[in-house]
């Protein structure tokens, strides 16, 4: 009897992996290099903003510049991450190369002048843009281009956060709620790992977080999995809060965009309006802590890092960051949502830790990943992110927080082109291909009809 390992099937598998290694290598190398450049420019822009606080007053001018930049050069690149997801679902016009330089410039301008935004959107769009370019050069089929675009997402995400396994799982999980395409599993993993290696080789550095908790388990509750029952209950309750925060962020962001587009007829005034509101919020709150990325703070204010310490965040810190970011991105500025979601989650976790008496650093870490899980509907990727960022000791709590947040964020999310494969509640087992945008529109119509009654 012939050995299975000598069968044609395994030869095809070997050739398949060899093919995708060759395809992924240039995408990962270029994306990793571009992300390294982006992170360097972002650090420069952040340092300049901290040194020259008056740059904030030029935020309206920056918003107008970004608007006209996309108006005359952007075309379909304005759709950003959603365009890449649409092209993966239903290949059409492709992802243009111009998306990469446009989003790079737009994000740096946003951060230089004080907009509250993230960085994953930029990295993902650059990865998707380069993947689209190489897909055309290699004359790939539509199906192969879809896989290469997923690899581009993985490369950008993995490199920008230094979390390659998370990047791979995120690219697979983010496309659908309730389904993962395993055909792209190894291409995405290879792309994320290689891009992270290249990015690191260029000297890019990532922030290191620590959960310094070692004695979670009381003697009378110790078990094989070292579960502290009371702490687990607190984590479940926190997960509900994290999911609702993710839901709130997505809904507020989409609502701001829809309202400003509908009622402000002169389009370039939309970023001007957003800028004025951001500047006003700085005066009302009396702090600039909620501008920019918020990973660290040169002063003694609130940041992601400070949220891991007792007293490192106020009770309203998470809500203020949510408002600053939703207004910034909802009125046309560029960047990502994920790092602000980290801030929102860590600050909220800090507050929950104070109220419940749970370990502050653990709750901040759980909020960091779980609000992101709820807002993007990627609980598995976010659980893996907890392991990559904080270590594997508390994996059970990462999973509980992320999975709970995923359910309680409902059928909403920050990516409108994300599709629903299966309902979270199991009320309808029929497969559906509706986008979150379609679901949101239907939900608003139903609420409006009830209101009219």
C-alpha positions as CSV (number, residue, x, y, z in Angstrom):
1,X,0.0,0.0,0.0
2,X,1.3,3.4,-0.9
3,X,2.3,5.8,1.9
4,X,0.0,8.8,2.2
5,X,3.0,11.1,2.3
6,X,3.9,10.0,-1.3
7,X,0.4,10.7,-2.7
8,X,-0.1,13.4,-5.3
9,X,-2.2,15.3,-2.7
10,X,0.8,16.1,-0.6
11,X,2.8,17.1,-3.6
12,X,0.1,19.6,-4.4
13,X,0.2,20.8,-0.9
14,X,3.9,21.3,-1.1
15,X,3.6,23.2,-4.4
16,X,0.8,25.2,-3.0
17,X,2.9,26.4,0.0
18,X,5.9,27.0,-2.3
19,X,3.7,29.2,-4.5
20,X,2.3,31.2,-1.7
21,X,5.7,31.7,-0.1
22,X,6.9,33.3,-3.3
23,X,3.8,35.4,-3.6
24,X,3.8,36.5,0.1
25,X,7.5,37.4,0.3
26,X,7.4,40.6,-1.7
27,X,4.2,41.8,-0.1
28,X,5.5,41.2,3.4
29,X,8.9,42.8,2.7
30,X,7.4,45.9,1.2
31,X,4.6,46.2,3.8
32,X,7.1,45.6,6.7
33,X,9.3,48.3,5.4
34,X,6.5,50.8,4.8
35,X,5.1,50.1,8.3
36,X,8.6,50.8,9.8
37,X,8.7,54.1,7.9
38,X,5.2,54.9,9.1
39,X,6.0,54.2,12.7
40,X,9.1,56.4,12.5
41,X,7.2,59.3,11.0
42,X,4.4,58.8,13.5
43,X,6.9,59.1,16.4
44,X,8.3,62.3,14.8
45,X,4.8,63.8,14.3
46,X,3.8,63.0,17.9
47,X,7.0,64.5,19.3
48,X,6.5,67.6,17.3
49,X,2.9,68.0,18.5
50,X,4.0,67.6,22.1
51,X,6.7,70.2,21.6
52,X,4.6,72.7,19.8
53,X,1.1,72.6,21.3
54,X,-0.1,75.5,19.1
55,X,-0.2,73.0,16.2
56,X,-3.6,72.0,17.5
57,X,-5.1,75.3,16.3
58,X,-4.2,74.3,12.8
59,X,-6.2,71.1,12.9
60,X,-9.0,72.7,10.8
61,X,-6.5,73.6,8.1
62,X,-5.1,70.0,8.2
63,X,-8.6,68.6,7.9
64,X,-9.3,70.7,4.8
65,X,-5.9,69.6,3.3
66,X,-6.8,65.9,3.9
67,X,-10.2,66.4,2.3
68,X,-8.9,67.9,-0.9
69,X,-6.1,65.4,-1.1
70,X,-8.6,62.6,-1.2
71,X,-11.0,64.5,-3.3
72,X,-8.6,65.0,-6.2
73,X,-6.3,62.0,-5.8
74,X,-8.2,59.5,-3.7
75,X,-11.2,58.3,-5.7
76,X,-12.2,54.9,-4.3
77,X,-9.2,54.9,-1.9
78,X,-11.4,57.0,0.4
79,X,-13.2,53.8,1.4
80,X,-10.1,52.5,3.2
81,X,-10.3,49.2,5.0
82,X,-13.8,48.7,3.8
83,X,-12.6,48.8,0.2
84,X,-10.1,46.0,0.9
85,X,-12.8,43.9,2.5
86,X,-15.2,44.5,-0.4
87,X,-12.5,43.4,-2.8
88,X,-11.9,40.2,-0.9
89,X,-15.6,39.4,-0.8
90,X,-16.4,40.4,-4.4
91,X,-13.3,41.3,-6.6
92,X,-14.0,44.3,-8.7
93,X,-11.9,47.3,-9.6
94,X,-9.1,46.3,-7.2
95,X,-7.3,48.1,-4.4
96,X,-5.3,51.0,-5.9
97,X,-1.7,51.6,-5.1
98,X,-2.4,55.3,-4.4
99,X,-4.2,54.2,-1.2
100,X,-0.8,53.6,0.5
101,X,0.8,57.1,0.2
102,X,-2.5,58.8,0.7
103,X,-3.4,57.1,4.0
104,X,0.2,57.4,5.1
105,X,0.2,61.2,4.5
106,X,-3.3,61.6,5.9
107,X,-2.6,59.8,9.1
108,X,0.7,61.7,9.8
109,X,-1.1,65.0,9.2
110,X,-3.9,63.9,11.5
111,X,-1.5,63.1,14.3
112,X,0.8,66.1,13.8
113,X,-2.0,68.5,14.4
114,X,-3.7,66.7,17.2
115,X,-6.4,64.4,15.8
116,X,-7.3,61.4,18.0
117,X,-6.7,58.4,15.8
118,X,-4.9,55.1,15.6
119,X,-2.4,53.4,13.3
120,X,-3.8,50.0,12.3
121,X,-6.0,51.4,9.6
122,X,-2.9,52.9,7.9
123,X,-0.9,49.7,8.1
124,X,-3.7,47.5,6.9
125,X,-4.4,49.8,4.0
126,X,-0.8,49.9,3.0
127,X,-0.6,46.1,3.1
128,X,-3.8,45.8,1.1
129,X,-2.5,48.3,-1.5
130,X,0.8,46.5,-2.0
131,X,-1.0,43.2,-2.2
132,X,-3.3,44.5,-4.8
133,X,-0.3,45.8,-6.8
134,X,1.5,42.5,-6.7
135,X,-1.6,40.6,-7.5
136,X,-1.9,42.6,-10.8
137,X,1.8,42.2,-11.6
138,X,1.6,38.4,-11.1
139,X,-1.7,38.2,-13.1
140,X,-3.4,36.2,-10.3
141,X,-6.9,34.9,-10.5
142,X,-9.6,36.7,-8.5
143,X,-9.6,34.0,-5.8
144,X,-5.8,34.2,-5.4
145,X,-5.9,38.0,-5.3
146,X,-8.5,37.8,-2.4
147,X,-6.1,35.5,-0.5
148,X,-3.2,37.9,-1.2
149,X,-5.2,40.8,0.0
150,X,-5.9,38.9,3.3
151,X,-2.1,38.4,3.5
152,X,-1.6,42.1,3.1
153,X,-4.0,42.8,6.0
154,X,-2.1,40.3,8.1
155,X,1.2,41.8,7.2
156,X,0.2,45.3,8.0
157,X,-1.5,44.4,11.3
158,X,1.2,42.1,12.5
159,X,4.0,44.5,11.7
160,X,2.4,47.7,13.2
161,X,1.7,46.0,16.6
162,X,4.5,43.4,16.7
163,X,1.9,40.7,17.0
164,X,2.3,38.4,14.0
165,X,0.0,35.5,15.1
166,X,-2.7,38.0,16.0
167,X,-2.3,39.7,12.6
168,X,-2.8,36.4,10.8
169,X,-5.9,35.4,12.8
170,X,-7.3,39.0,12.5
171,X,-7.1,38.9,8.7
172,X,-9.0,35.6,8.7
173,X,-11.6,36.5,11.3
174,X,-12.5,40.1,10.5
175,X,-14.1,39.4,7.1
176,X,-17.1,37.5,8.5
177,X,-19.0,37.3,11.8
178,X,-19.2,33.6,12.5
179,X,-16.8,32.2,9.8
180,X,-13.1,31.9,9.1
181,X,-11.6,31.1,5.7
182,X,-8.8,28.5,6.5
183,X,-7.6,28.6,2.9
184,X,-5.6,31.7,3.6
185,X,-4.3,30.4,6.9
186,X,-0.6,29.8,6.1
187,X,-0.3,32.7,3.6
188,X,-1.6,35.1,6.3
189,X,0.7,33.7,9.0
190,X,3.7,33.8,6.7
191,X,2.9,37.4,5.7
192,X,2.4,38.6,9.3
193,X,5.6,36.9,10.6
194,X,7.8,38.1,7.7
195,X,6.4,41.7,7.8
196,X,7.1,41.8,11.5
197,X,10.6,40.6,11.0
198,X,11.3,43.1,8.3
199,X,9.7,46.0,10.4
200,X,11.8,45.0,13.4
201,X,15.0,44.8,11.3
202,X,14.5,48.4,10.3
203,X,14.7,49.3,14.0
204,X,11.0,49.8,14.7
205,X,10.1,49.3,18.4
206,X,6.8,48.4,20.0
207,X,5.5,49.3,23.5
208,X,5.8,46.5,26.0
209,X,3.0,46.0,28.5
210,X,3.0,43.9,31.6
211,X,0.4,42.3,33.9
212,X,2.4,41.8,37.1
213,X,-0.2,39.6,38.7
214,X,1.0,36.3,40.2
215,X,-1.3,35.3,43.1
216,X,-4.7,35.1,41.5
217,X,-5.7,31.9,43.1
218,X,-6.9,31.6,46.7
219,X,-6.1,28.3,48.4
220,X,-9.7,27.2,48.7
221,X,-10.5,27.8,45.0
222,X,-7.4,26.3,43.3
223,X,-8.1,23.8,40.6
224,X,-6.4,22.3,37.6
225,X,-6.9,25.5,35.6
226,X,-6.2,27.8,38.6
227,X,-9.5,29.6,38.4
228,X,-10.4,32.1,41.0
229,X,-14.2,32.0,41.0
230,X,-14.8,35.5,42.3
231,X,-12.3,37.0,39.9
232,X,-13.9,35.0,37.0
233,X,-17.3,36.5,37.8
234,X,-15.8,40.0,37.9
235,X,-14.1,39.3,34.5
236,X,-17.5,38.2,33.0
237,X,-19.2,41.4,34.2
238,X,-16.3,43.5,32.9
239,X,-16.6,41.7,29.6
240,X,-20.2,42.8,29.3
241,X,-19.1,46.4,29.9
242,X,-16.2,46.1,27.4
243,X,-18.7,44.8,24.8
244,X,-21.1,47.6,25.4
245,X,-18.2,50.1,25.1
246,X,-17.2,48.6,21.7
247,X,-20.8,48.9,20.6
248,X,-21.0,52.5,21.7
249,X,-17.8,53.4,19.9
250,X,-19.0,51.9,16.6
251,X,-22.4,53.5,16.8
252,X,-21.2,56.9,17.8
253,X,-18.5,56.9,15.0
254,X,-21.0,55.9,12.3
255,X,-23.7,58.3,13.6
256,X,-21.3,61.2,13.5
257,X,-20.2,60.4,10.0
258,X,-23.8,60.0,8.8
259,X,-25.1,63.1,10.5
260,X,-22.3,65.4,9.3
261,X,-22.6,64.1,5.8
262,X,-26.3,64.6,5.8
263,X,-26.5,68.1,7.3
264,X,-23.3,69.8,6.3
265,X,-23.7,70.4,2.6
266,X,-20.3,71.9,2.0
267,X,-18.1,68.9,2.3
268,X,-14.8,70.5,3.3
269,X,-16.6,72.1,6.3
270,X,-17.1,68.6,7.8
271,X,-13.4,68.3,9.0
272,X,-13.5,71.9,10.0
273,X,-16.5,71.3,12.2
274,X,-14.9,68.2,13.7
275,X,-11.7,70.1,14.4
276,X,-13.5,72.9,16.2
277,X,-15.3,70.4,18.4
278,X,-12.1,68.6,19.2
279,X,-10.4,71.9,20.2
280,X,-13.5,72.9,22.3
281,X,-13.3,69.5,24.0
282,X,-9.7,70.1,24.9
283,X,-10.7,73.4,26.6
284,X,-13.7,71.8,28.3
285,X,-11.7,68.8,29.6
286,X,-8.7,71.0,30.5
287,X,-6.3,68.4,29.0
288,X,-4.6,67.3,25.8
289,X,-4.4,63.7,27.1
290,X,-7.0,62.4,24.6
291,X,-5.3,63.7,21.4
292,X,-3.1,61.5,19.2
293,X,-2.4,57.8,19.9
294,X,-2.4,58.0,23.7
295,X,0.0,55.1,24.1
296,X,2.2,57.1,26.4
297,X,2.1,60.6,27.9
298,X,5.2,62.8,28.3
299,X,3.5,64.4,31.3
300,X,1.6,62.7,34.1
301,X,-1.7,62.5,32.3
302,X,-3.8,59.5,31.2
303,X,-2.4,57.1,28.6
304,X,-2.7,53.4,27.8
305,X,0.5,52.7,29.8
306,X,-0.7,54.7,32.8
307,X,-4.0,52.8,32.8
308,X,-2.2,49.7,34.0
309,X,-1.3,51.5,37.3
310,X,-3.6,52.5,40.2
311,X,-4.8,56.0,39.7
312,X,-3.6,56.0,36.1
313,X,-7.0,56.8,34.6
314,X,-10.1,58.7,35.7
315,X,-13.6,57.3,35.6
316,X,-14.5,59.4,32.6
317,X,-11.2,58.8,30.7
318,X,-12.5,56.0,28.5
319,X,-15.6,58.0,27.5
320,X,-13.6,61.2,26.7
321,X,-11.2,59.2,24.5
322,X,-14.2,57.6,22.8
323,X,-15.6,61.0,22.0
324,X,-12.4,62.5,20.8
325,X,-11.7,59.6,18.4
326,X,-15.2,59.2,17.1
327,X,-15.3,62.9,16.2
328,X,-11.9,62.9,14.6
329,X,-12.5,59.8,12.4
330,X,-16.2,60.5,11.9
331,X,-15.4,63.9,10.3
332,X,-12.9,62.7,7.8
333,X,-9.5,62.5,9.4
334,X,-7.3,59.5,8.8
335,X,-5.8,56.8,10.9
336,X,-7.1,53.7,12.6
337,X,-9.5,52.9,15.4
338,X,-7.7,50.1,17.2
339,X,-5.1,52.0,19.3
340,X,-7.9,54.4,20.6
341,X,-9.9,51.2,21.4
342,X,-6.9,50.0,23.4
343,X,-7.0,53.3,25.3
344,X,-10.7,53.1,25.8
345,X,-10.5,49.6,27.0
346,X,-7.5,50.0,29.3
347,X,-9.0,53.1,30.9
348,X,-12.4,51.5,31.4
349,X,-10.7,48.4,32.8
350,X,-8.8,50.6,35.3
351,X,-12.1,52.1,36.5
352,X,-13.7,48.6,36.8
353,X,-10.7,47.4,38.7
354,X,-11.1,50.3,41.2
355,X,-14.8,49.8,41.6
356,X,-14.7,46.0,41.9
357,X,-11.5,45.6,43.8
358,X,-10.1,43.4,41.0
359,X,-6.4,43.7,40.0
360,X,-6.0,47.0,38.1
361,X,-3.3,45.8,35.7
362,X,-5.3,42.6,34.8
363,X,-8.5,44.6,34.2
364,X,-6.7,47.2,32.1
365,X,-5.2,44.4,30.0
366,X,-8.5,42.7,29.6
367,X,-10.2,46.0,28.6
368,X,-7.3,46.6,26.2
369,X,-8.1,43.5,24.1
370,X,-11.8,43.0,24.8
371,X,-13.1,46.4,23.7
372,X,-11.2,45.8,20.5
373,X,-12.7,42.3,20.2
374,X,-16.2,43.8,20.6
375,X,-15.8,46.6,18.2
376,X,-14.2,44.4,15.4
377,X,-16.0,41.1,16.1
378,X,-12.6,39.3,16.3
379,X,-12.6,37.5,19.7
380,X,-10.1,34.8,18.8
381,X,-7.6,37.2,17.4
382,X,-7.9,39.4,20.5
383,X,-7.4,36.5,22.8
384,X,-4.2,35.6,21.0
385,X,-3.2,39.3,21.2
386,X,-3.4,39.1,25.0
387,X,-1.0,36.1,24.9
388,X,1.4,37.9,22.6
389,X,1.4,41.2,24.5
390,X,0.9,40.1,28.1
391,X,2.0,36.5,28.3
392,X,0.0,33.3,28.5
393,X,-0.5,33.1,32.3
394,X,-4.0,34.6,32.2
395,X,-5.2,33.2,28.9
396,X,-8.5,31.9,30.4
397,X,-9.4,35.5,31.5
398,X,-8.4,36.9,28.1
399,X,-10.8,34.4,26.4
400,X,-13.7,35.0,28.8
401,X,-13.4,38.8,28.5
402,X,-13.0,38.8,24.7
403,X,-15.7,36.2,24.0
404,X,-18.2,38.0,26.4
405,X,-17.4,41.4,24.8
406,X,-17.9,39.9,21.4
407,X,-21.5,38.8,22.2
408,X,-22.5,42.0,24.0
409,X,-21.3,44.2,21.2
410,X,-24.2,43.0,19.1
411,X,-24.3,42.9,15.4
412,X,-22.4,46.1,14.9
413,X,-18.8,47.0,14.4
414,X,-16.3,49.6,13.1
415,X,-16.0,48.0,9.7
416,X,-19.2,48.5,7.6
417,X,-18.1,45.9,5.0
418,X,-17.7,43.1,7.5
419,X,-20.3,40.5,6.7
420,X,-22.6,38.4,8.8
421,X,-22.2,34.6,8.2
422,X,-24.2,33.5,11.3
423,X,-26.1,35.5,13.9
424,X,-24.4,35.5,17.3
425,X,-27.5,34.5,19.2
426,X,-28.3,31.5,17.0
427,X,-31.8,32.7,16.4
428,X,-31.3,32.3,12.7
429,X,-29.1,29.5,11.5
430,X,-29.5,30.4,7.9
431,X,-26.3,31.8,6.2
432,X,-26.5,35.4,5.3
433,X,-24.2,37.7,3.3
434,X,-25.5,41.0,4.7
435,X,-22.9,43.6,5.6
436,X,-22.9,45.4,8.9
437,X,-23.9,48.5,7.0
438,X,-27.1,46.8,5.7
439,X,-27.9,45.4,9.1
440,X,-27.5,48.9,10.7
441,X,-29.7,50.5,8.1
442,X,-32.4,47.8,8.7
443,X,-32.1,48.3,12.5
444,X,-32.5,52.1,12.2
445,X,-35.6,51.7,10.0
446,X,-37.2,49.4,12.5
447,X,-36.5,51.7,15.3
448,X,-37.9,54.7,13.3
449,X,-41.1,52.8,12.5
450,X,-41.6,51.9,16.2
451,X,-41.0,55.5,17.1
452,X,-43.6,56.7,14.6
453,X,-46.2,54.3,16.0
